[in-house]
Amino acid sequence: MNDGSHNVVVFAPIISLTVTVESANENGSEVHFHPGGQGFWVARMLRHLGERPLLCGPVGGESGGVIRGLLDQWGINLSPVKISGSSPVIVQDRRSGERSVIAETGMPHLSRHELDDLYGSFLDHALSISTCVVSGQRDRMLPPDTYRRLGHDLATAKVTVIADLHGEELAALLEGGGIDMLKVSHDDLLEDGLISEEDPDGQEVQVMIDRFVEGGAANVVVSLAGGGAVAHWEGTRYRVRPPELDPADHRGAGDSMTAGLAAGSIRGLGVEETLRLACAAGAANVTRHGLGSAAETLIPGLAERVEIEKSVRDPK
């Protein structure tokens, strides 16, 4: 049960260990160890935003032990579900300036009992905390029906749900119950074949927003590859533009935006305040290496510079 120490629980079906080799100087290289996975990146940014997230996910093996130690050092509270397999590991080389994967382990298989434990642990925390973020999975570790059941049970219990999903998992969660805030990326819609690259007016994005709303998503934010977002919020469309920054690493901006949306919900902010916070968190993330991270003092200044326009259909 929640003792008041957490105000949002993050469902993370995959928590990985990433080992990165970086250039240092003529004396050698640097090696960095850090957790990875969408749920972790969302939780990390929530911490930067001053919130108190609880990460809930499966960990196991030697890599799982390292992950638990790293999360503790970084101040991310974990409700671990112990599994017999090993947490996934990615070893990558960035000495050339580009990411090159050297080795990558496969996804662990969750037994029926482990899957039940993961589901029950997350649902228990969600019921007591009342606000949750549901993240997806890079590879299918959980059957999509897990998300359908979550959608039903969270809606029945009137838990506030912020979801960063696409594909089968999104369809399943919507089938089970409604979503208070859906964040999906433009790249995800392209990957799923729901929009085309030849859509200069963004009308296909608007059509997909309509479909998500009709399917049970109360509010929808589509993060755009070029920066910013298109949003549907309480019946009104918005085009949101953060300041154009020179990115150190563009990855992780969408997950940071999801964390900003969750923080806005926790604080009871209005639509424009929430969108400003979310886009500022995403923009701050790209100024540094490290997904889900930001200079905390930078976010408020960027939020003041986010431009928001109400729009009926044209997201340009």
C-alpha positions as CSV (number, residue, x, y, z in Angstrom):
1,M,0.0,0.0,0.0
2,N,1.1,3.6,-0.5
3,D,2.5,5.3,2.6
4,G,2.5,8.7,0.9
5,S,6.1,8.5,-0.2
6,H,5.1,8.1,-3.9
7,N,2.6,10.1,-6.0
8,V,2.8,8.1,-9.3
9,V,3.6,4.5,-10.2
10,V,5.2,3.7,-13.5
11,F,4.6,0.3,-15.2
12,A,7.8,-0.8,-16.8
13,P,7.6,-4.3,-18.5
14,I,11.2,-4.0,-19.5
15,I,14.1,-2.6,-17.4
16,S,17.4,-3.1,-19.1
17,L,21.1,-2.6,-18.2
18,T,23.0,-0.5,-20.7
19,V,26.8,-0.5,-20.8
20,T,28.2,2.3,-22.9
21,V,31.9,2.8,-24.0
22,E,32.7,6.5,-24.5
23,S,35.8,8.3,-25.7
24,A,37.7,10.0,-22.9
25,N,41.3,11.0,-23.8
26,E,44.5,9.6,-25.1
27,N,44.8,7.5,-21.9
28,G,41.8,5.4,-22.6
29,S,38.0,5.2,-22.7
30,E,35.2,5.6,-20.2
31,V,32.6,2.9,-19.5
32,H,29.2,3.9,-18.2
33,F,26.6,1.7,-16.6
34,H,22.9,2.8,-16.4
35,P,19.4,1.4,-16.4
36,G,17.4,1.7,-19.5
37,G,13.8,1.2,-20.8
38,Q,10.9,3.5,-21.4
39,G,9.5,3.2,-17.9
40,F,12.8,4.0,-16.3
41,W,13.3,7.1,-18.5
42,V,9.9,8.4,-17.6
43,A,10.5,7.8,-13.9
44,R,13.9,9.5,-14.2
45,M,12.4,12.6,-15.7
46,L,9.6,12.6,-13.1
47,R,12.3,12.8,-10.4
48,H,14.0,15.7,-12.2
49,L,10.6,17.4,-12.2
50,G,10.3,17.0,-8.4
51,E,7.8,14.2,-8.4
52,R,8.0,10.9,-6.4
53,P,7.7,8.0,-8.8
54,L,7.7,4.3,-8.0
55,L,9.0,2.1,-10.8
56,C,7.4,-1.3,-11.0
57,G,8.9,-4.0,-13.2
58,P,10.6,-7.4,-13.5
59,V,14.3,-7.8,-12.7
60,G,16.5,-10.9,-12.5
61,G,19.9,-12.5,-12.8
62,E,23.3,-10.7,-12.4
63,S,22.1,-7.8,-14.6
64,G,19.0,-7.4,-12.4
65,G,21.2,-7.0,-9.3
66,V,23.2,-4.3,-11.0
67,I,20.1,-2.5,-12.1
68,R,18.7,-2.5,-8.6
69,G,22.0,-1.1,-7.2
70,L,22.0,1.6,-9.9
71,L,18.4,2.6,-9.3
72,D,19.1,2.9,-5.6
73,Q,22.1,5.2,-6.2
74,W,20.1,7.4,-8.5
75,G,17.2,7.8,-6.1
76,I,14.6,5.9,-8.2
77,N,12.5,3.7,-6.0
78,L,11.8,0.3,-7.4
79,S,9.1,-2.2,-6.6
80,P,10.8,-5.2,-8.1
81,V,9.2,-8.4,-9.3
82,K,11.9,-11.1,-9.2
83,I,12.1,-13.3,-12.2
84,S,14.2,-16.4,-12.9
85,G,15.6,-15.1,-16.2
86,S,18.1,-12.3,-16.5
87,S,17.2,-8.7,-17.2
88,P,18.2,-7.7,-20.8
89,V,21.7,-6.1,-21.4
90,I,22.8,-3.8,-24.2
91,V,26.5,-3.1,-24.7
92,Q,27.2,-0.2,-27.1
93,D,30.2,1.8,-28.3
94,R,30.0,5.5,-28.8
95,R,33.6,6.3,-29.3
96,S,33.0,7.3,-32.9
97,G,30.2,9.7,-31.9
98,E,27.5,7.3,-33.2
99,R,25.9,4.5,-31.2
100,S,27.1,1.0,-32.3
101,V,25.7,-2.0,-30.6
102,I,28.4,-4.5,-29.6
103,A,26.2,-7.1,-27.9
104,E,22.6,-7.4,-26.8
105,T,20.9,-10.2,-24.9
106,G,17.4,-11.4,-25.5
107,M,14.3,-10.7,-23.5
108,P,13.7,-13.0,-20.6
109,H,10.6,-15.2,-20.6
110,L,8.1,-14.6,-17.8
111,S,6.4,-17.6,-16.4
112,R,2.7,-17.5,-15.6
113,H,3.4,-17.0,-12.0
114,E,5.9,-14.2,-12.7
115,L,3.4,-12.5,-15.0
116,D,0.8,-12.7,-12.3
117,D,3.1,-11.3,-9.7
118,L,4.0,-8.3,-12.0
119,Y,0.4,-7.6,-12.8
120,G,-0.7,-7.9,-9.2
121,S,2.1,-5.7,-7.9
122,F,1.5,-2.9,-10.3
123,L,-2.3,-3.0,-9.8
124,D,-1.8,-2.9,-6.0
125,H,0.4,0.2,-6.3
126,A,-1.9,1.9,-8.8
127,L,-4.9,1.4,-6.6
128,S,-3.2,3.0,-3.6
129,I,-1.4,5.8,-5.4
130,S,-4.3,6.6,-7.8
131,T,-2.1,7.9,-10.7
132,C,-0.1,5.7,-13.0
133,V,2.0,5.8,-16.2
134,V,1.7,2.7,-18.4
135,S,4.7,2.3,-20.8
136,G,5.2,-0.1,-23.6
137,Q,7.7,-2.8,-24.5
138,R,10.3,-2.9,-27.2
139,D,9.9,-6.6,-27.7
140,R,6.9,-8.7,-26.8
141,M,7.6,-9.9,-23.3
142,L,4.0,-9.5,-22.1
143,P,1.0,-10.7,-24.1
144,P,-1.2,-7.8,-25.3
145,D,-4.1,-9.1,-23.3
146,T,-2.1,-8.0,-20.2
147,Y,-2.8,-4.4,-21.3
148,R,-6.4,-5.1,-22.0
149,R,-6.9,-6.4,-18.4
150,L,-5.0,-3.4,-17.1
151,G,-7.2,-1.0,-19.0
152,H,-10.3,-2.6,-17.6
153,D,-9.1,-2.8,-14.0
154,L,-7.6,0.7,-13.8
155,A,-10.8,2.2,-15.3
156,T,-13.0,0.3,-12.9
157,A,-10.9,1.5,-10.0
158,K,-10.9,5.1,-11.4
159,V,-7.1,5.3,-11.4
160,T,-5.8,8.2,-13.5
161,V,-4.0,6.7,-16.5
162,I,-1.2,8.4,-18.5
163,A,-0.2,6.0,-21.3
164,D,2.8,6.1,-23.7
165,L,1.9,3.3,-26.0
166,H,1.3,2.4,-29.6
167,G,0.4,-0.7,-31.7
168,E,-1.1,-3.8,-30.1
169,E,-0.5,-2.6,-26.5
170,L,-2.4,0.7,-27.2
171,A,-5.3,-1.1,-28.9
172,A,-5.5,-3.5,-26.0
173,L,-5.5,-0.9,-23.3
174,L,-8.2,1.1,-25.0
175,E,-10.3,-2.0,-25.5
176,G,-10.1,-2.7,-21.8
177,G,-10.9,0.8,-20.6
178,G,-10.4,4.5,-21.1
179,I,-7.1,6.5,-21.0
180,D,-7.0,9.9,-19.3
181,M,-3.9,11.0,-21.2
182,L,-2.4,9.3,-24.2
183,K,1.0,10.3,-25.6
184,V,2.1,8.7,-28.9
185,S,4.9,9.8,-31.1
186,H,4.7,10.6,-34.8
187,D,7.4,8.0,-35.4
188,D,5.2,5.4,-33.7
189,L,2.3,6.2,-36.0
190,L,4.6,5.9,-39.0
191,E,6.0,2.5,-37.7
192,D,2.5,1.2,-37.3
193,G,1.5,2.3,-40.8
194,L,-1.2,4.6,-39.5
195,I,0.1,7.7,-41.3
196,S,2.4,8.3,-44.2
197,E,5.5,10.5,-44.6
198,E,3.8,12.3,-47.5
199,D,1.4,14.2,-45.2
200,P,2.6,17.8,-45.2
201,D,-0.6,19.2,-43.7
202,G,-0.7,16.7,-40.9
203,Q,-4.2,15.7,-41.7
204,E,-3.5,12.0,-41.1
205,V,-2.3,12.8,-37.6
206,Q,-5.5,14.7,-37.0
207,V,-7.5,11.7,-38.2
208,M,-5.6,9.4,-35.9
209,I,-6.3,11.7,-33.0
210,D,-10.0,11.5,-33.8
211,R,-9.8,7.7,-33.7
212,F,-8.0,7.6,-30.4
213,V,-10.5,9.9,-28.9
214,E,-13.4,7.8,-30.3
215,G,-11.6,4.7,-28.9
216,G,-11.6,6.1,-25.3
217,A,-8.6,8.4,-24.9
218,A,-9.9,11.5,-23.2
219,N,-6.8,13.6,-24.1
220,V,-4.2,12.9,-26.8
221,V,-0.7,14.4,-27.4
222,V,1.2,13.4,-30.5
223,S,4.9,14.3,-30.2
224,L,6.4,15.4,-33.5
225,A,9.8,14.4,-34.9
226,G,10.7,18.0,-35.7
227,G,9.9,19.1,-32.1
228,G,6.8,20.0,-30.3
229,A,3.4,18.3,-30.4
230,V,-0.2,18.3,-31.6
231,A,-2.7,17.9,-28.8
232,H,-6.4,17.2,-28.3
233,W,-7.4,18.4,-24.9
234,E,-11.0,18.6,-23.7
235,G,-12.4,19.1,-27.2
236,T,-9.8,21.7,-28.4
237,R,-6.8,21.1,-30.7
238,Y,-3.4,22.7,-29.9
239,R,-0.1,23.1,-31.8
240,V,2.7,23.3,-29.3
241,R,6.2,24.5,-30.3
242,P,9.2,24.5,-27.9
243,P,12.3,26.6,-28.6
244,E,14.5,25.1,-31.3
245,L,17.6,23.8,-29.6
246,D,20.7,22.1,-31.0
247,P,20.3,18.5,-29.7
248,A,23.1,16.6,-28.1
249,D,20.9,13.4,-28.4
250,H,17.4,13.6,-29.7
251,R,16.4,10.2,-28.1
252,G,14.3,10.3,-25.0
253,A,12.4,13.6,-25.7
254,G,9.1,11.8,-26.0
255,D,9.5,9.9,-22.8
256,S,10.4,13.1,-21.0
257,M,7.3,14.7,-22.5
258,T,5.2,11.9,-21.0
259,A,6.8,12.6,-17.6
260,G,5.8,16.2,-18.0
261,L,2.2,15.3,-18.8
262,A,2.1,13.0,-15.7
263,A,3.6,15.8,-13.6
264,G,1.0,18.2,-14.8
265,S,-1.8,15.8,-14.0
266,I,-0.4,15.2,-10.5
267,R,-0.2,18.9,-9.8
268,G,-3.7,19.6,-11.2
269,L,-2.3,22.1,-13.8
270,G,-4.4,23.5,-16.6
271,V,-4.0,22.5,-20.2
272,E,-1.6,25.1,-21.3
273,E,0.6,24.9,-18.2
274,T,0.7,21.1,-18.7
275,L,1.6,21.3,-22.3
276,R,4.3,23.9,-21.6
277,L,5.8,21.7,-18.9
278,A,5.7,18.6,-21.1
279,C,7.3,20.2,-24.1
280,A,10.0,21.9,-21.9
281,A,10.9,18.6,-20.4
282,G,11.3,17.1,-23.8
283,A,13.3,20.0,-25.1
284,A,15.6,20.0,-22.0
285,N,16.3,16.3,-22.5
286,V,17.8,16.7,-25.9
287,T,20.4,19.2,-24.7
288,R,22.4,16.4,-22.9
289,H,23.4,12.8,-23.3
290,G,21.3,10.5,-21.1
291,L,17.7,9.7,-21.8
292,G,15.2,11.0,-19.3
293,S,17.6,13.5,-17.9
294,A,17.7,17.3,-17.8
295,A,19.2,20.2,-16.0
296,E,16.3,20.9,-13.7
297,T,16.8,24.6,-13.6
298,L,16.5,24.7,-17.4
299,I,13.0,23.4,-17.6
300,P,11.1,26.4,-16.1
301,G,12.9,28.8,-18.5
302,L,12.1,26.7,-21.5
303,A,8.5,26.3,-20.4
304,E,8.1,30.1,-20.5
305,R,9.2,30.1,-24.2
306,V,6.9,27.3,-25.4
307,E,4.5,28.7,-28.0
308,I,0.9,27.3,-27.9
309,E,-1.7,27.9,-30.6
310,K,-5.3,26.7,-30.6
311,S,-6.1,24.9,-33.9
312,V,-9.1,23.3,-35.4
313,R,-7.4,21.0,-37.8
314,D,-4.1,22.4,-39.1
315,P,-1.1,21.3,-37.0
316,K,1.6,23.0,-39.1
